[in-house]
Amino acid sequence: MPLVAQLVSPERVLYEGEAEMVVCRTIDGEVAFLPGHVPFVGTLGIGKVRVILAGEGEVTAAVHGGFVEVSNDRVTVLSDVAELPDQIDVIRAQTAKERAEQQLRTDADADEAKAALARAELRLEVAAA
């Protein structure tokens, strides 16, 4: 029996359907969910969410924070910001990456710039997939 996966941002439901597996990056590391997984609630970091579809293919999204909940073969990803590859503005992400790198050259400890760089790199990675 497959999982039911739901990927939700404040603006819309990005994906809802069956999946063989869902892979997320929590603040504690990457975790994969398969049918029969024990109940779980975790905080998401900046990372890729992969919904491996039954049969072939996958849905990939750039996720910037939020939560993942697993219960009764249902995986729900509630994200503060989530983008599918075709929703990512590559030029804007590249500009943000360059701006963050420039700021980090002048202040290597700038936490906001580190987070901006991580978000931009994630967007570029997901858009290229």
Secondary structure by P-SEA (a helix, b strand, c coil): cccbbbbbccccccccccccbbbbbccccbbbbccccccbbbbbcbbbbbbccccbbbbbbbccccbbbbcccbbbbbccccccccccaaaaaaaaaaaaaaaaaaccccaaaaaaaaaaaaaaaaaac
